[in-house]
Amino acid sequence: MEKITKLRDDIKGKAEKAEREGYKPKSDVIKWIEDVCELEDEWETMQENIAMAKIRKYKCCPNCSLRSEVCTQVQNIRDQLCSLKEVGENFGSNLMVENYQVKKVEFLPGPSIEGQSAATRNLNKIQQHLEDDKGRLNAIGGLKRNLN
């Protein structure tokens, strides 16, 4: 459990540092950190249950009763621990995504091509070629709409 806690703290530290630099942690990294915290809580609960079971007096067989109470919890925690450790080790440096911030674009009015037959004709030809290419339009298509 100590190794996974150390790995979680390391990944969490890297994520927080990168977040201060303007990056955003990936959602699966955030979920992984939360899952490790939940596993730690389960581990502590199980440890408390073991301590309580040792205090209680069982009539038949104290060791058997203790084993039966804890066995399922231990197996679940071990399975979760193995899978979380594997996922955490596979993150590597792939923890963050760039936090793209949309910036306001300023509209700059330009000259109109109205009344310029050659410019209109050439722009229409370009538009036809762009539309023939599987309907993909690029910045020139947007330029036509802004100039009219």
C-alpha positions as YAML, in Angstrom:
chain: A
units: angstrom
residues:
- id: 1
  name: MET
  ca: [0.00, 0.00, 0.00]
- id: 2
  name: GLU
  ca: [2.92, 2.32, 0.69]
- id: 3
  name: LYS
  ca: [4.21, 2.00, -2.88]
- id: 4
  name: ILE
  ca: [0.86, 2.93, -4.43]
- id: 5
  name: THR
  ca: [0.52, 5.86, -2.01]
- id: 6
  name: LYS
  ca: [3.98, 7.10, -2.96]
- id: 7
  name: LEU
  ca: [3.15, 6.69, -6.67]
- id: 8
  name: ARG
  ca: [-0.12, 8.58, -6.16]
- id: 9
  name: ASP
  ca: [1.64, 11.43, -4.35]
- id: 10
  name: ASP
  ca: [4.26, 11.60, -7.11]
- id: 11
  name: ILE
  ca: [1.67, 11.71, -9.91]
- id: 12
  name: LYS
  ca: [-0.49, 14.18, -7.99]
- id: 13
  name: GLY
  ca: [2.54, 16.44, -7.48]
- id: 14
  name: LYS
  ca: [3.42, 16.34, -11.17]
- id: 15
  name: ALA
  ca: [-0.19, 17.08, -12.11]
- id: 16
  name: GLU
  ca: [-0.41, 20.04, -9.73]
- id: 17
  name: LYS
  ca: [2.89, 21.45, -11.02]
- id: 18
  name: ALA
  ca: [1.79, 21.14, -14.64]
- id: 19
  name: GLU
  ca: [-1.59, 22.67, -13.76]
- id: 20
  name: ARG
  ca: [0.18, 25.75, -12.41]
- id: 21
  name: GLU
  ca: [1.99, 25.96, -15.76]
- id: 22
  name: GLY
  ca: [-1.34, 26.12, -17.62]
- id: 23
  name: TYR
  ca: [-1.97, 22.46, -18.44]
- id: 24
  name: LYS
  ca: [-5.05, 20.47, -17.52]
- id: 25
  name: PRO
  ca: [-4.85, 16.97, -15.96]
- id: 26
  name: LYS
  ca: [-6.42, 14.18, -18.00]
- id: 27
  name: SER
  ca: [-9.70, 12.87, -16.66]
- id: 28
  name: ASP
  ca: [-8.35, 9.32, -16.27]
- id: 29
  name: VAL
  ca: [-5.47, 10.66, -14.15]
- id: 30
  name: ILE
  ca: [-7.92, 12.46, -11.86]
- id: 31
  name: LYS
  ca: [-10.08, 9.32, -11.61]
- id: 32
  name: TRP
  ca: [-7.01, 7.19, -10.87]
- id: 33
  name: ILE
  ca: [-5.98, 9.48, -8.00]
- id: 34
  name: GLU
  ca: [-9.53, 9.31, -6.59]
- id: 35
  name: ASP
  ca: [-9.55, 5.51, -6.92]
- id: 36
  name: VAL
  ca: [-6.28, 5.23, -5.01]
- id: 37
  name: CYS
  ca: [-7.72, 7.42, -2.23]
- id: 38
  name: GLU
  ca: [-10.81, 5.19, -2.04]
- id: 39
  name: LEU
  ca: [-8.61, 2.10, -1.89]
- id: 40
  name: GLU
  ca: [-6.65, 3.63, 0.98]
- id: 41
  name: ASP
  ca: [-9.91, 4.25, 2.83]
- id: 42
  name: GLU
  ca: [-10.93, 0.62, 2.29]
- id: 43
  name: TRP
  ca: [-7.52, -0.51, 3.55]
- id: 44
  name: GLU
  ca: [-7.86, 1.55, 6.72]
- id: 45
  name: THR
  ca: [-11.39, 0.24, 7.29]
- id: 46
  name: MET
  ca: [-10.16, -3.31, 6.90]
- id: 47
  name: GLN
  ca: [-7.32, -2.67, 9.37]
- id: 48
  name: GLU
  ca: [-9.85, -1.34, 11.88]
- id: 49
  name: ASN
  ca: [-12.05, -4.40, 11.35]
- id: 50
  name: ILE
  ca: [-9.09, -6.67, 12.02]
- id: 51
  name: ALA
  ca: [-8.26, -4.79, 15.21]
- id: 52
  name: MET
  ca: [-11.88, -5.02, 16.38]
- id: 53
  name: ALA
  ca: [-12.08, -8.72, 15.50]
- id: 54
  name: LYS
  ca: [-9.00, -9.44, 17.59]
- id: 55
  name: ILE
  ca: [-10.63, -7.79, 20.58]
- id: 56
  name: ARG
  ca: [-13.90, -9.71, 20.24]
- id: 57
  name: LYS
  ca: [-14.15, -13.14, 21.73]
- id: 58
  name: TYR
  ca: [-15.49, -15.77, 19.39]
- id: 59
  name: LYS
  ca: [-17.03, -18.86, 20.91]
- id: 60
  name: CYS
  ca: [-15.91, -21.42, 18.40]
- id: 61
  name: CYS
  ca: [-12.65, -20.50, 16.69]
- id: 62
  name: PRO
  ca: [-11.37, -16.92, 16.89]
- id: 63
  name: ASN
  ca: [-8.79, -17.29, 14.11]
- id: 64
  name: CYS
  ca: [-11.29, -18.86, 11.69]
- id: 65
  name: SER
  ca: [-13.86, -16.14, 12.31]
- id: 66
  name: LEU
  ca: [-11.27, -13.42, 11.79]
- id: 67
  name: ARG
  ca: [-10.09, -15.01, 8.55]
- id: 68
  name: SER
  ca: [-13.59, -15.36, 7.18]
- id: 69
  name: GLU
  ca: [-14.41, -11.70, 7.85]
- id: 70
  name: VAL
  ca: [-11.27, -10.31, 6.27]
- id: 71
  name: CYS
  ca: [-10.49, -12.77, 3.47]
- id: 72
  name: THR
  ca: [-12.85, -11.27, 0.88]
- id: 73
  name: GLN
  ca: [-11.79, -7.71, 1.67]
- id: 74
  name: VAL
  ca: [-8.12, -8.59, 1.33]
- id: 75
  name: GLN
  ca: [-8.62, -10.22, -2.04]
- id: 76
  name: ASN
  ca: [-10.63, -7.27, -3.41]
- id: 77
  name: ILE
  ca: [-8.09, -4.75, -2.17]
- id: 78
  name: ARG
  ca: [-5.20, -6.78, -3.58]
- id: 79
  name: ASP
  ca: [-6.86, -6.98, -7.00]
- id: 80
  name: GLN
  ca: [-7.60, -3.25, -7.03]
- id: 81
  name: LEU
  ca: [-4.09, -2.48, -5.83]
- id: 82
  name: CYS
  ca: [-2.51, -4.49, -8.65]
- id: 83
  name: SER
  ca: [-4.64, -2.90, -11.36]
- id: 84
  name: LEU
  ca: [-4.19, 0.64, -10.00]
- id: 85
  name: LYS
  ca: [-0.44, 0.16, -9.71]
- id: 86
  name: GLU
  ca: [-0.24, -1.04, -13.31]
- id: 87
  name: VAL
  ca: [-2.32, 1.88, -14.59]
- id: 88
  name: GLY
  ca: [-0.33, 4.40, -12.54]
- id: 89
  name: GLU
  ca: [3.00, 3.10, -13.80]
- id: 90
  name: ASN
  ca: [1.77, 3.28, -17.40]
- id: 91
  name: PHE
  ca: [0.92, 6.99, -17.17]
- id: 92
  name: GLY
  ca: [4.56, 7.99, -17.52]
- id: 93
  name: SER
  ca: [4.66, 11.61, -18.60]
- id: 94
  name: ASN
  ca: [1.26, 11.37, -20.28]
- id: 95
  name: LEU
  ca: [-0.63, 13.06, -17.44]
- id: 96
  name: MET
  ca: [-1.78, 16.33, -18.91]
- id: 97
  name: VAL
  ca: [-3.42, 17.88, -21.93]
- id: 98
  name: GLU
  ca: [-2.93, 21.41, -23.11]
- id: 99
  name: ASN
  ca: [-5.50, 23.79, -21.74]
- id: 100
  name: TYR
  ca: [-6.53, 25.61, -24.86]
- id: 101
  name: GLN
  ca: [-8.02, 28.95, -24.07]
- id: 102
  name: VAL
  ca: [-10.32, 30.49, -26.61]
- id: 103
  name: LYS
  ca: [-9.22, 33.98, -27.38]
- id: 104
  name: LYS
  ca: [-11.57, 36.61, -28.67]
- id: 105
  name: VAL
  ca: [-11.04, 37.28, -32.36]
- id: 106
  name: GLU
  ca: [-11.29, 40.82, -33.58]
- id: 107
  name: PHE
  ca: [-13.15, 41.38, -36.85]
- id: 108
  name: LEU
  ca: [-11.21, 43.57, -39.24]
- id: 109
  name: PRO
  ca: [-13.36, 44.90, -42.07]
- id: 110
  name: GLY
  ca: [-11.81, 44.57, -45.51]
- id: 111
  name: PRO
  ca: [-12.65, 45.83, -48.97]
- id: 112
  name: SER
  ca: [-15.66, 44.30, -50.67]
- id: 113
  name: ILE
  ca: [-15.39, 42.50, -54.01]
- id: 114
  name: GLU
  ca: [-18.84, 43.61, -55.08]
- id: 115
  name: GLY
  ca: [-18.73, 45.05, -58.56]
- id: 116
  name: GLN
  ca: [-15.40, 43.35, -59.34]
- id: 117
  name: SER
  ca: [-16.43, 40.62, -61.76]
- id: 118
  name: ALA
  ca: [-12.96, 39.05, -62.16]
- id: 119
  name: ALA
  ca: [-12.45, 38.74, -58.39]
- id: 120
  name: THR
  ca: [-15.94, 37.31, -57.91]
- id: 121
  name: ARG
  ca: [-15.45, 34.83, -60.77]
- id: 122
  name: ASN
  ca: [-12.05, 33.67, -59.43]
- id: 123
  name: LEU
  ca: [-13.41, 33.32, -55.92]
- id: 124
  name: ASN
  ca: [-16.34, 31.26, -57.21]
- id: 125
  name: LYS
  ca: [-13.91, 28.93, -59.04]
- id: 126
  name: ILE
  ca: [-11.88, 28.46, -55.88]
- id: 127
  name: GLN
  ca: [-15.07, 27.79, -53.94]
- id: 128
  name: GLN
  ca: [-16.15, 25.12, -56.46]
- id: 129
  name: HIS
  ca: [-12.78, 23.36, -56.24]
- id: 130
  name: LEU
  ca: [-12.92, 23.36, -52.47]
- id: 131
  name: GLU
  ca: [-16.45, 21.97, -52.41]
- id: 132
  name: ASP
  ca: [-15.52, 19.24, -54.91]
- id: 133
  name: ASP
  ca: [-12.85, 17.99, -52.50]
- id: 134
  name: LYS
  ca: [-15.36, 15.95, -50.45]
- id: 135
  name: GLY
  ca: [-17.08, 19.03, -49.11]
- id: 136
  name: ARG
  ca: [-14.11, 20.19, -47.07]
- id: 137
  name: LEU
  ca: [-13.86, 23.91, -46.73]
- id: 138
  name: ASN
  ca: [-10.89, 25.74, -45.34]
- id: 139
  name: ALA
  ca: [-10.04, 29.32, -44.55]
- id: 140
  name: ILE
  ca: [-10.57, 30.50, -48.13]
- id: 141
  name: GLY
  ca: [-14.22, 29.47, -47.90]
- id: 142
  name: GLY
  ca: [-14.54, 31.59, -44.79]
- id: 143
  name: LEU
  ca: [-12.75, 34.41, -46.56]
- id: 144
  name: LYS
  ca: [-15.40, 34.44, -49.30]
- id: 145
  name: ARG
  ca: [-18.18, 34.88, -46.79]
- id: 146
  name: ASN
  ca: [-16.34, 37.70, -45.02]
- id: 147
  name: LEU
  ca: [-15.56, 39.61, -48.20]
- id: 148
  name: ASN
  ca: [-19.14, 39.65, -49.48]
...
